[in-house]
Amino acid sequence: MLEVTESLDGGFTDAVTHAQGVFRSVMDAMARPGSIGVVDVAVAPPAPLGIAAGALLLTLCDHDTPIWVTTVLAKSTLPGWIGFHTGASLTSTKTDAKFAFVEAGAPFPSVSQFALGTQEYPDRSTTLVVEVASLEGGQPLQLSGPGIRDTATIAPKGLPETFLRQWADNRALFPRGVDLVLTAGRRFIALPRTTKIREMEA
């Protein structure tokens, strides 16, 4: 009975208005890589999925959206919550996923294992939503590219040592490649595939 309740509770209280607000925040974050978006509506996804990740899931996913989640999330009450609130189906095949969700503390997935789109249809790729320990306090990274005036700096905590190499390989595939959203609590940073990321010198 508890699992059923958790599957029903925690969604947007005003689905249309709240989804529209979150969608605008996501589009703004995608247009301005490195800027921090904030989820300011009430939402409570089942643990261990975070608030921002849950809000993005409710906003961006529907019955036509295959979703991949980690083993930990798949074994939680999240699949029932996803089904009830969005009608989206889960896939165990990463290349079939339109969106992928990774909880805080889970191993950072290899971005090349997901759908990268095609030259003709680059939008047929996966958007990764990865929760990190914090959006601050980590190794400073310098961003440049479309939507960024000169440069921007982020310092997420919890990225693997292989991240910069993975991202460089992903960016080299343009117009193919995945897009990435890093979340922590109610906040998130969007990193489109066009964004160049390099480590800042000490």
N, C-alpha and C positions, 0 to 999 in steps of 0.2 A: 504493500500500500504506500509505503514511503517513496519507493521508486516512481510510482505513478504520479504522486503529488509533485515530486521534483521535476518530472517531465512536463507537467502542466504549468507550474509556477515559474516566475522569473523572466517572462517575456516582456515586451513593451506594453505598457498600460494603455497607450494610444498608438497602435501599430503604425498607422499611416503617417501621423505627424512626427513621431519619434524616428521612424525610418527615413523620412525625408530630411530631418535635421542631421542625422548621422551621415546620410549619403552626401549632403553638402560638405560636411567636414572632411569626408574621405576624398572627395573630388578636389577640394582645396589643398589637402595635404599632398595629393598626387601631382597637382599643378605646381606646388612649391616644395620640392623634396628637401628634407631636413627640418621643415617646420613641424611643430608639435601640435597634433590634433587632440581634442579632449571630448570624451563622451560625457555629456552633461544630462543624460536622461537616466531614469531608473531602469536597470536591467540586472538580472542575477542569474547568469548561466550556471549549470551544475559544475561543482569543483571537479577537476582542477582547472577548468577553462577560466581565463580572466574576464573582467568586465568589458574592456575594450574589444577583445577578440569576440566575445559573445554578441556584442552590439553589431560588430561588422558582419558576423555570421547571419544574424537576423535581417540585416539590411541588404546584403548582397546575394544571399542564397535563396533559391526557391525550388519548386518541384522539377525544374529542368536543369538543376545544378548538381552534378556529382561532386561529393566532398570526400576528401581523404583526411583521416585523423590518426593520431598515434595510437599504439596499442593500449596505452593507459587511458586515453580518452574514449576509445572504443569499448573498454570494459566498464566505464562509468555510466551514469544515467544520461550522459549527453546524447547518445543516438536517439533515445526516445524524445528528448527535448527538441532536437533538430527536426525529427519527424512531425511532432505536434505543431511546432511554431512555423515551420517553413515548408514542410512536405518534401524537402530535399532527401536524396538517397545517398548512402555511404558507398564508397568503392574502396576495395583493397588494392587496386591497381593505381599507382601514382600517376601514370601517364594518362589516365582517364579523368583525373580530377580537375575541375575548374578552380576549386579552392582547396587549400590544405591548411590544417590547423595544428599547431604544436604548442603544448603547454610549457610553462616555465620550468626549467630544470631538465627537460628532455633533451636528448642529443639533437644538435642542429642537423637538419636533413641535408643531404647532398642535393643542391638545386638542379643538377643535371639529370636527376632521376625522374623529374616531373615533366609534364607536357611543355614543350618549348615552342609550340606553334609551328607554322610553315611559312615559307616566303610569301605565299599567296594569302594565307590566313594567319598572320602573326598573333591575332587575338585568341586563337585557339590554344592558349597556354594556361598554365596554372598560376594563380596568385597565392603566394605563401604568406600566411599570417602566423608569425612566430612570437611568442611571449618571451621576453628576456627578463633578467633580474631587475634591471633598471634602465631607463633611457639616459641616465647620467652616471658619471663616475668611472666609466671604462676608458679604454684607449681612445684618445681623440682621433676622429677621422674627418678628413676634408672632402667635401662634396663639390662637384662642379657639373655643369651640363644644363640642359633645357629646364627652365623654370627657376634657375638659380642665378642671381646677380653676382658676378664674380665667383665667390665661394661661400659655402656654409659649413659649419662644424657640428658634428654630433659626437657623442661619447657613450654609446650603449654598453651596458655591462652584461656579459654573458655570451658574446659571440665567440666562435671557435677560432683557433689560430689559422685555420684554412679559409676563413671567410673571404678575405681580400682576394685570394687566388681564385676561389670559386666565383666571386662576383666579376672579376676581370674576364674570366672565361664566358660567363653569362652575357656580359655586355658586348663581347666580341661577336656574339651571334646575331646582333641587331639586324633586321627588325624582329627576329625571333628572340626567345628568352623569357624568363619568368619575371614577374614583379614581386616585390617583397614589402610587407608591412610588419614593422616591429612594434609590439605592444608591451605595456607595463601598467597594470592597474587600469585606470581610466584613460590613459594617454597612449598615443601612437605616433609613429613616424612612417611615412610612405617613401619607398625607394623604387621608383620605376626603373625598368631595365636600361633606360638611357642615362642614368646617373653614374658618373664616374666617381669612384671612391678610392682614396689613398690614405695611407697612414701618415699622420702629421709627425714631423720631426720634433724631438724633445727640445 
